[in-house]
Amino acid sequence: MAEGLATHVLSAPLTVAKATNQQKWCCIGARAEASLPVQYWREVLVVLSWLNHANAPVQVQLDFIGPEVLQRPPLTLSYMDATLKLQWTFSGKFHEMDPAHASSYDAYILLNPGLGHDHLMVDWKPSIDLLLGCSAPKLLTAHSKLDASRDAKVLSDYFLASSLDYELNPFASRITYQDPFDSSHMVQPNHYVLQLSDENIK
């Protein structure tokens, strides 16, 4: 039980840190990750420091955006020569932001968004239209194989790609629970992960 809880609270920070080497990140549709106790986000800095072979100072910023984001003052975390600035930037949908601000990030993160879920697809479409016009890399996770396949279908339709392959995420939560919209569907936060860039969608 303790291991499951540990993987649950650390899943988002470790997934983001291992997969993203940009400086200014935007977490779109943020929910639980925006209310995670901030000390867990310090693990991002531990990973980045470990990966920092140049031994140069690391400065990163993570902005939370989404209807469930409660705005609060920015907070900066430090570890060795690395700093992470957390900002609860916008309590609304990504496509409702100022377009210049929305397109200013170095990377975009969507954790378990459910882009292809029947109950969420229509609501996501305007934000995905804007997001996929931004050239920066994108990191997406999914709750399950079914969730990943539905989201991949939505993204493939945009890119006219034959397939986009999600991979098992070693930093997935080990806690499993029922999909609130489908009691037969069991999910694990960040179970699968996909990285999108200009190189892998051509």
N, C-alpha and C positions, 0 to 999 in steps of 0.2 A: 504493500500500500504506500509506504513512504517513497519507494522508488518511483511509483506511478505519479505521485504528487510532484516530486522533484522534476520529472521529465515534463510534466504538464506546464509548470510555471516557467521552465527554462526553454521550452520548445521554440517559442517565437524569437527570443533574443539570439539563441544559437543558430537557428535557421537563417536569420537575417545576417548575422555576422559572418558565417562561413561562406555565404553565397554572394555577398555584395562587397565590392572593394571601391565603391564610389564615396563621395564626401557628403552629399546633400540628398537625403532619402525622404520619400513621401510615402507614408503608409495610408492607402486609400481604403475607405470603408472600415476604419479601425473600430474595434469593439472591445473585447476583453483585453487585448494587448495595450489599449490606451489607459486602462485602469489597473494594469499590473503594478504591484509595488515597485517603485523605481529602482530599488537595489538589485533587482533581477536583471535590469538592463545594463548594469555594470559588467555583466558577463560578455557583452558585446566587446567591451574594451579589452578584456582578458584575451579573447580570441584574436582581435585585431593586433594587439601587441605581440602575440605569439607568431602571427603571420607577417609581421613587419620586419622583413629581412634587411631593409635599408636602415633600420635604427633611427629613422627620422620621426619627429613628432607627428602624431595622428590626430586629426580633428574631424569629427563627423557630426552631422546633424540629422535628427529624425523628427519629421513633422507628422502628427496624427491628424487625419482628416476623415470626417464621417458624421452622420446624423446622431450617433450615440456618443460622440466625443464631448466631454465636459471641459470647457476651456478653463485653464489655470495658468499661473505664471510659468515661464520657461524655467528649466532646471538643467544645470550642467553637472555631469558626473566625470570623475577623473580616475585614472589608473595608470601608474607609471608615467610615460610620456604621451598618453592618449586621453582625449576628452570626447565626451558625447553630450551634445546639447539636445535635450528633449523639448519639443514644443507641441502643445495642444492647440493647433493652429486654426481649425475651422470646424464648426459644428453644423455641417451640411454636406451635401453630396458634391463629389469632385467636379461635376460639370457646372455646378452653381458658383464655383470659385471664379475669381478674375482670371481670364485665359492666360494673361502674361505670367501671373504667379503660378498657375497650374502647370505651365510648360517649362518652368525654370529649374526643375529638379534634375539631379544626376542619375537617379534611379527611382523606380516605382515598385512598391511592395503591396501585394494583395494577399492577405492570409485567410484562407478558407472562404473566398467570396461567394461561391455558389452561382457563378455567372450563368450556368446552364440549368439551374434548378427552376422547375415550373413556377414556383412561387416568387422567384427573385429575378428572373431573366428580363422581364420588361422594365423593371425598375433600374437595372444595371445598364441598359443599352445606351442612354445618353452619355454616361460617364465613360463607358468603354469606347464609344465613338471618339471622344476627346482624347482619352488615354492613348489609343493606338495611333493617334496623329503625332504623339510625342516620340522623339527618336531615342530617348534614353532607354537603357536596359530595364527589363521588368522581371520581377520575381513573383511567382504565384504558387500557392499551396492549395491542397484539396483534402477534404475529410476522408475520402475513401477512393477506391478504384472507380466506382460508379460516379462519384462526384468529379473526379479527374476527367473521366471520359466525356461527361456532359460539358464541362468547361472547355475541354480541348475542341469539342465540336463547334462551340461558339467561336472560339479563336480561329480555328481552321477556316471557317466561313469568311472571316475578315481577310485572312491572308491568302485565301484560295490554295491552301496547302493541303496535301493529302493526309498528313497526320502531324500532330505535335505530341511528343512522348513525355508524359510525366514520369518521374522516377521516384522510387521509394526514398523517403527522407530519413536519414539516420537520426535526426533530431526530432522526430515525431513524438507527440505525447503518447504515453503508454496507457492512458485512460480512454476507455471505450464507452460510448453511450448511444442512446437511440436518437436518430434524426427526429427533431420535433415535428416534422411534417410527414414522417413515414416511420411507423414503429417497427417495420421489418428491416429497416436500413440502419446498420450500426456504423458509427463514425469515430474517427480519432483525429483530433486537431493536427493539421500539418502532416498528415500521413504521406502525402505525395507532394513533389515539388517540381516546378518547371521554371527554367530561366529562358527568357525571350530577349533576343538582340537582333540587330540587323543581319548578323551572320547566319542565325539558325532559322530565319523565316523567309529567306530568299527562295 
